[in-house]
Structures are given as C-alpha cells and as structure tokens.
Amino acid sequence: MKSPNENLAALGLALPTPAAPLAAYVPVVRTGNLLFVSGQLSADSGGIIKGTLGSDLDMQQAQSAARAAALGVLAQIVHGAGVPLARISKVLKLSIFVASTPDFFEHHLVANGASELIAKVLGDKGKHARAAFGVAALPMGAAVEVEAVVEVSSE
C-alpha cells in the first residue's frame, strides 16, 4: 500500500503553500484528535480560481477548482497543523461550497472533485461524509470552498 505522499506524487501533485487567513479566524483548530480545517478557497499557482457555475465555469473547470481547494485542506493539515498525511486516521466530513447560479443543481458532481482527490490520496481513510452547497458568492470570487473535519492519530 502506498503512502499518502506517494499517492500525491503518483497523481503528479504537490501540496501548495497554505493560504493565510483572510479575516479573523485561524486555519486549523485542534481539539484532542480532531482537526477542524477552515474553508480553503479554490486556488492554484496562478491565484484564486474564480467563477460561477452555470455562468462562466463548466463542470470540468469546477471539479478542478474543487480538487485545488481539497489540496488546500491537505496543505493546512500538514503545514498549518503540523500533522503528516500519514497520521490522518479518517477524514470525517467535507463541506463543499460552490458559487453557482440559482438554476445550477449539480453541486454534488462538483463536490466529487474534492471527494475523489481526498480518497485517491488517503485511500479508505479519505472516504467521508459530505455536504455540498450552492451559494451566491464566495470570498475573493472563488469558485469553490472546502472545509473539513479530520481525525488524526496521537503523536
């Protein structure tokens, strides 16, 4: 069985530098063995991935944005909380927010971009409960935002 870092490399991915908070909050809160990861915006090396589903983004672009936001969650776990990916016991829940027009109804399919990435990197430990929401707008004009609740093993 490959390690999460090996899985990332096999996917041709690397964790980005985690985003600094944009307001009055912290990126990760730990209580016991639980990590609560604040919402991570869809971003890549070019900056925030912006757009609205049903208007100026298609499904493939939106799923890519969801994957980028999920990578941001993993980056916050490693760099923000100082927890190696190998110490993740279980991703308990992802909440995925999708900027969309009122007549767009496939938020669950956009959210698959994040869910599938987490499962590919972490295997069974990455299979999680989930909620997907359509929203009118996200901070900085982001297309997708992902937050997580994660259980980690003791040090």
SERO-4910 file (N, C-alpha, C, O; in steps of 0.05 Angstrom, whole numbers):
BEGIN
 pado doro    nc1    nc2    nc3   cac1   cac2   cac3    cc1    cc2    cc3    oc1    oc2    oc3
  Met    A     17    -24      0      0      0      0     18     25      0     36     27     16
  Lys    A     12     44    -18     27     68    -20     20     88      3     -2     88     13
  Ser    A     40    104     10     35    125     30     19    148     17     19    150     -8
  Pro    A      6    165     32     -7    188     21     12    206      4      4    216    -17
  Asn    A     36    209     13     55    226     -2     62    212    -29     65    226    -49
  Glu    A     64    186    -29     69    171    -54     45    174    -73     48    177    -97
  Asn    A     21    173    -61     -3    176    -77     -4    204    -90    -12    207   -113
  Leu    A      3    224    -74      4    251    -85     23    253   -109     16    263   -130
  Ala    A     47    242   -105     67    242   -126     57    227   -151     62    236   -173
  Ala    A     44    204   -147     34    188   -169     13    204   -185     10    199   -209
  Leu    A     -1    221   -171    -21    238   -185     -9    263   -198    -23    278   -211
  Gly    A     17    266   -194     31    289   -205     25    315   -190     26    337   -201
  Leu    A     18    312   -164     11    334   -148     30    339   -125     44    321   -116
  Ala    A     30    364   -115     45    371    -91     28    389    -75     11    404    -86
  Leu    A     32    389    -49     16    407    -32     25    436    -36     48    442    -37
  Pro    A      5    454    -39     12    482    -42     20    494    -15     16    482      6
  Thr    A     32    518    -16     36    533      9      8    540     19     -8    551      4
  Pro    A      3    535     45    -24    540     55    -30    570     54    -13    587     59
  Ala    A    -55    576     49    -64    604     49    -66    615     77    -73    601     96
  Ala    A    -58    640     80    -61    654    105    -90    662    109   -104    666     89
  Pro    A   -100    664    133   -127    672    138   -133    700    125   -116    717    126
  Leu    A   -157    703    115   -165    728    102   -180    746    122   -186    769    115
  Ala    A   -186    736    145   -201    752    165   -194    742    193   -173    731    198
  Ala    A   -213    746    212   -208    740    240   -214    710    247   -235    705    259
  Tyr    A   -197    692    238   -200    664    244   -173    650    242   -154    663    232
  Val    A   -171    626    250   -147    610    247   -152    588    226   -175    579    224
  Pro    A   -132    579    212   -136    560    191   -144    532    201   -159    518    187
  Val    A   -133    524    224   -139    498    235   -141    500    265   -125    513    278
  Val    A   -161    486    276   -164    484    305   -163    454    312   -176    438    299
  Arg    A   -147    448    332   -145    420    341   -156    418    369   -150    434    387
  Thr    A   -173    397    373   -182    390    399   -180    360    401   -193    345    386
  Gly    A   -164    351    419   -159    322    421   -147    312    395   -127    322    386
  Asn    A   -160    292    384   -150    280    359   -166    290    334   -164    279    313
  Leu    A   -181    312    338   -197    323    316   -185    349    306   -176    366    322
  Leu    A   -184    352    280   -176    377    267   -200    388    253   -214    374    238
  Phe    A   -205    414    257   -226    428    243   -211    447    224   -199    467    233
  Val    A   -213    442    198   -198    458    178   -217    478    167   -238    471    155
  Ser    A   -210    504    170   -226    526    159   -229    523    128   -212    510    116
  Gly    A   -249    535    118   -254    533     89   -230    543     73   -219    564     78
  Gln    A   -222    526     53   -200    533     35   -211    539      8   -227    523     -3
  Leu    A   -203    562     -3   -213    570    -29   -199    556    -51   -176    546    -48
  Ser    A   -212    554    -74   -200    542    -98   -178    560   -107   -183    583   -115
  Ala    A   -154    550   -107   -131    566   -115   -109    548   -127   -107    525   -119
  Asp    A    -94    559   -145    -71    545   -156    -48    564   -158    -49    586   -146
  Ser    A    -27    557   -171     -3    574   -173    -10    601   -186      6    620   -183
  Gly    A    -32    603   -200    -40    628   -213    -57    646   -195    -65    668   -203
  Gly    A    -64    636   -171    -81    651   -153   -108    638   -150   -111    614   -155
  Ile    A   -127    654   -141   -154    644   -136   -167    635   -162   -166    650   -182
  Ile    A   -178    611   -162   -194    602   -185   -222    613   -181   -237    605   -164
  Lys    A   -229    632   -198   -254    647   -195   -275    637   -215   -268    625   -236
  Gly    A   -300    644   -209   -321    638   -228   -346    629   -215   -347    624   -191
  Thr    A   -367    626   -231   -393    618   -222   -403    595   -240   -403    598   -264
  Leu    A   -411    573   -228   -422    551   -242   -449    558   -254   -465    571   -241
  Gly    A   -454    550   -278   -478    557   -292   -477    583   -306   -495    592   -320
  Ser    A   -454    597   -303   -450    623   -317   -424    623   -333   -425    622   -358
  Asp    A   -401    624   -319   -376    625   -334   -357    602   -329   -334    603   -338
  Leu    A   -365    582   -314   -349    558   -310   -365    533   -318   -389    532   -314
  Asp    A   -351    513   -330   -364    488   -336   -357    468   -315   -342    473   -296
  Met    A   -369    444   -317   -366    423   -296   -336    415   -293   -327    413   -270
  Gln    A   -322    412   -315   -294    404   -313   -277    425   -298   -261    418   -282
  Gln    A   -282    450   -304   -267    471   -291   -274    472   -261   -257    477   -244
  Ala    A   -300    468   -255   -309    469   -227   -297    445   -211   -289    449   -188
  Gln    A   -297    422   -223   -285    399   -209   -255    403   -204   -245    395   -184
  Ser    A   -242    415   -223   -214    422   -220   -210    442   -197   -191    440   -181
  Ala    A   -228    461   -195   -227    481   -173   -232    467   -147   -219    474   -127
  Ala    A   -250    448   -146   -255    433   -121   -231    416   -113   -225    414    -89
  Arg    A   -217    404   -132   -192    390   -126   -171    409   -114   -157    402    -95
  Ala    A   -169    432   -126   -149    452   -116   -156    460    -87   -138    462    -70
  Ala    A   -181    464    -81   -189    471    -54   -184    448    -34   -175    452    -12
  Ala    A   -188    423    -43   -182    400    -27   -152    397    -21   -144    390      1
  Leu    A   -136    404    -41   -107    404    -36   -100    425    -15    -82    421      1
  Gly    A   -114    447    -15   -110    468      5   -117    457     33   -103    464     52
  Val    A   -137    441     35   -144    428     61   -121    411     70   -113    413     93
  Leu    A   -111    394     52    -88    376     60    -64    393     67    -49    385     86
  Ala    A    -59    414     53    -36    432     60    -39    444     87    -19    446    102
  Gln    A    -63    452     95    -67    463    122    -63    442    143    -52    448    165
  Ile    A    -70    417    138    -66    395    157    -36    392    162    -26    390    184
  Val    A    -21    391    140      8    386    142     23    410    152     38    409    171
  His    A     19    433    139     35    457    145     23    474    167     37    486    183
  Gly    A     -3    476    168    -17    492    188    -18    479    215    -14    491    235
  Ala    A    -25    453    215    -28    438    240     -3    422    246      0    412    269
  Gly    A     15    419    227     39    403    232     35    373    234     50    359    247
  Val    A     14    363    221      8    335    222     14    322    195      2    330    175
  Pro    A     32    303    194     37    290    168     13    275    158     -4    266    173
  Leu    A     10    274    132    -13    260    120    -16    231    130    -38    221    132
  Ala    A      7    218    135      6    190    144     -7    187    172    -15    165    179
  Arg    A    -10    209    186    -23    208    213    -52    214    212    -65    215    233
  Ile    A    -63    217    188    -92    221    186   -105    193    190   -100    174    175
  Ser    A   -122    191    211   -137    167    216   -162    164    199   -168    143    188
  Lys    A   -176    187    195   -200    187    180   -209    216    173   -208    233    191
  Val    A   -216    220    148   -230    245    141   -259    240    148   -272    223    136
  Leu    A   -269    255    167   -296    250    177   -318    264    159   -338    252    152
  Lys    A   -312    289    152   -332    304    136   -319    326    120   -301    340    130
  Leu    A   -329    329     96   -322    352     79   -348    368     75   -369    357     71
  Ser    A   -345    394     76   -367    412     67   -356    427     43   -335    440     45
  Ile    A   -371    427     21   -362    439     -3   -383    460    -12   -407    454    -14
  Phe    A   -373    484    -16   -389    507    -24   -382    514    -52   -359    517    -59
  Val    A   -403    516    -69   -399    521    -98   -413    547   -105   -437    549   -102
  Ala    A   -398    566   -116   -410    591   -126   -426    583   -152   -414    573   -171
  Ser    A   -452    588   -151   -468    579   -174   -492    597   -178   -501    612   -161
  Thr    A   -503    595   -202   -527    609   -209   -551    595   -196   -548    571   -190
  Pro    A   -573    608   -192   -596    595   -179   -607    571   -195   -620    554   -183
  Asp    A   -601    569   -221   -612    547   -236   -592    524   -240   -596    507   -257
  Phe    A   -570    525   -225   -550    503   -226   -556    484   -204   -559    492   -181
  Phe    A   -558    458   -210   -567    438   -190   -549    414   -187   -557    394   -176
  Glu    A   -524    416   -197   -506    393   -196   -482    398   -178   -460    391   -184
  His    A   -487    411   -155   -466    416   -136   -452    391   -127   -428    390   -122
  His    A   -468    369   -124   -457    344   -115   -435    333   -135   -416    321   -127
  Leu    A   -439    339   -160   -419    330   -180   -394    347   -179   -372    336   -182
  Val    A   -397    373   -174   -373    390   -170   -358    380   -145   -333    377   -146
  Ala    A   -373    374   -124   -360    365    -99   -345    339   -102   -326    334    -88
  Asn    A   -352    323   -122   -338    298   -127   -308    304   -133   -291    287   -127
  Gly    A   -302    327   -145   -274    334   -150   -258    333   -125   -236    323   -124
  Ala    A   -268    345   -103   -255    345    -77   -255    317    -64   -234    308    -55
  Ser    A   -278    305    -64   -281    278    -51   -263    257    -63   -250    242    -49
  Glu    A   -263    257    -90   -247    236   -104   -217    241    -99   -202    222    -96
  Leu    A   -208    266    -99   -180    272    -94   -172    263    -66   -151    249    -63
  Ile    A   -188    269    -46   -181    261    -18   -180    231    -17   -161    220     -4
  Ala    A   -198    216    -29   -198    187    -28   -174    176    -43   -162    156    -35
  Lys    A   -166    188    -66   -143    178    -81   -117    182    -65    -99    165    -66
  Val    A   -115    204    -50    -91    209    -34    -90    192     -9    -69    181     -2
  Leu    A   -113    189      5   -113    176     31   -125    148     31   -125    135     52
  Gly    A   -135    138      9   -147    112      8   -172    111     25   -187    131     26
  Asp    A   -178     89     38   -202     86     55   -204    107     77   -226    114     85
  Lys    A   -181    116     87   -182    137    107   -193    163     97   -200    181    112
  Gly    A   -194    166     71   -204    190     59   -234    189     51   -245    209     42
  Lys    A   -247    167     56   -275    164     50   -291    178     73   -286    172     96
  His    A   -309    196     66   -320    214     86   -350    219     81   -360    214     60
  Ala    A   -362    230    102   -389    242     99   -385    269     85   -363    280     86
  Arg    A   -407    280     73   -403    304     58   -429    320     56   -451    309     56
  Ala    A   -426    346     53   -448    364     46   -438    382     24   -415    391     24
  Ala    A   -455    387      4   -448    405    -18   -470    426    -20   -494    420    -19
  Phe    A   -462    451    -22   -480    474    -22   -475    491    -46   -452    495    -54
  Gly    A   -496    502    -57   -494    523    -77   -497    550    -63   -516    553    -47
  Val    A   -480    568    -69   -481    595    -56   -479    616    -78   -469    611   -100
  Ala    A   -488    640    -71   -488    662    -90   -460    672    -95   -454    680   -118
  Ala    A   -443    672    -75   -416    682    -78   -398    671    -56   -408    664    -34
  Leu    A   -372    670    -62   -352    661    -42   -331    683    -39   -329    700    -57
  Pro    A   -316    683    -17   -295    704    -14   -276    705    -38   -269    684    -50
  Met    A   -268    729    -44   -249    734    -66   -258    725    -93   -242    723   -112
  Gly    A   -284    719    -96   -295    710   -121   -289    681   -128   -292    672   -151
  Ala    A   -280    665   -107   -272    638   -112   -296    621   -122   -319    627   -116
  Ala    A   -289    601   -138   -309    583   -150   -319    563   -129   -342    556   -128
  Val    A   -300    553   -112   -306    531    -93   -291    537    -67   -269    549    -67
  Glu    A   -303    528    -45   -290    529    -19   -295    502     -6   -318    491     -7
  Val    A   -275    491      7   -277    465     21   -267    467     49   -246    478     54
  Glu    A   -284    457     68   -275    455     96   -277    426    104   -290    410     92
  Ala    A   -262    419    126   -261    391    134   -259    387    164   -251    405    179
  Val    A   -269    364    172   -264    353    199   -249    327    196   -258    309    181
  Val    A   -226    325    209   -208    303    205   -199    292    232   -192    307    250
  Glu    A   -198    266    234   -187    253    258   -158    245    252   -152    234    231
  Val    A   -140    251    271   -112    243    268   -103    225    291   -115    226    313
  Ser    A    -83    210    286    -73    192    307    -56    209    327    -46    230    320
  Ser    A    -54    199    351    -38    212    372     -9    212    363      0    195    348
  Glu    A      5    232    374     34    234    367     50    213    381     75    212    377
***
